[in-house]
Amino acid sequence: MEASPRIFLKQHSLTLFILLTVLISWFPWYTGGSGFFVFGPSIAGVIVVALTMGKAGMQDLGQRALRWRVGWRWWMVALFFSGILLTIAIGINLMMGGAMPSFAFFREGWYWAPVYFLLTLIGGPLGEEFGWRGFALPNLQRKWNPTLAGIIIGTLWGLWHLPLFFQAGSLHAEIGLQLLPVYVIGEIALAVIMTWVYNSTGGSLLVGGIILHNADNFWASTLITDETFQAAFQGGVQSQFDMQLYLVGIAVSVVAIIVIAWATKGQLGFSGTQKGKI
């Protein structure tokens, strides 16, 4: 029989995860600094899994993080789906009178793309995905419809970025606090897409979480801004941000998740065999 403290932690594991994520991630902000510690969600996720699931949970988490045999089609979806949606958004934006992106990254150093992709894995995806898709998504899907689970995670994920809206020079600050609800909608759309890929790959945290997350960051920075490889790693350099294209991109993503949810009857690739996991 399990000890009562572990039972209590299991019953309140999601609340514990959220509290730890905010406590760890927002430390720089609530202590008088700016921004946040990006590794908060992953650290919180690992702590909660270790406390509530023990060795078996940690082994399962590690196996999902290394699950790469999911079929080449899902690798293509993870790597290019966000780019395809943004390309559609670029076309719509042009028809609305918007500007053509500068494509500065690809014009000035397309050969840096693999290096840039690998280097940016360290920041966002590895710092976050052991929490959002490693712990939170399987936990929520044991209780809720997969689409609803994706919406909940997307909402939490979007609000988690709040300190960046007060950090001068960040893209989030350029978006502006008044558009925080729109930003959250964008994160919800991405979270639902990631839920679909995660479930369709048998719970691959690697492909449906880490790789897709990084690919979305990659396409957003190279298409919505005038980012170059050199500028990305020069402190204080702010890329020009196309706000209209960003908003159109969110609209396209929302349409995409409606289609995916309808096509999968709201299940987003989820199977009953996944209920027993974290």
C-alpha positions, 0 to 999 in steps of 0.5 A: 500500500502506498504511503499517505503522503504519496497518495496526497501528492498524486491527488494534487499533482497538477496543482503541485506542478503549477505551483513549482513551475511558477515558483521556480520559473518566475524567481527572477521576476518576483525578486526584482529582476526581469524575465524568467528561468526557462527551465522551471517547467521541466524541473517542476515536471521531473520533481512531481513525477519523481515524488508521485510515480517514483522510479517507474515514472522516471523511467517512463518519462525517459523512454518517452523523451527518447522515443524517436521511432514514430514514422517519418511522416510524423517527423515531417509534421513535427518539423514542418507543420508550423512552417506550412501554417505560417506560409499560408498566413504569409499568403493571406497577409499579402492579400490583406496588404501586408508586407513580404517577410524579409527572409533575412535568416535564409538569405544571409545564412541558410546553411546555419539552419541546422546549427540554429535549430540544435542550439535553440533546443537548449532554451525553450523545449528542453527547459519546458517540455518535461513539464508541459508534455512530459508530466501535465499532458498525460496527467490531464488526459487521464481525466479529460478529453484530449482537446480540453487537455490541450486547451488547459495546457495552452492556457497555463503555458501562455500565462506562464510567459507573463513576466516576459511581457514586462521585460523591455526588448522582448518580443512579448513586450512588443506584442504588448500586455493588452494582447496577452489574451490573443497570445494565450489563444496562440499558445492554446492552438500550438498546444492542441497541435502538439497534443495531436502529434504527441498522441499520434506518435504513441506519446513521443515526448521527443517528437510531439514535444521537444522537436515540434516546440523547437520547430515552431520557435524556429519558423516563428523567428525566421518568418515573422521577424527579420532574425539572422543567425548572427543577430540571434546570438548577439545580446541586445539585438532586437529583430523587427517583428511583423505584428499583422503577420503574427495575428494572421498566423494565430488565426490560421492556427486556430482554423487548423486546430478546429479542423484537426479536432473535427477530423479526430472527433476531439480525440487528437490521436489519443488511445485508451492504452495511454490512460495508464501513463503518468 
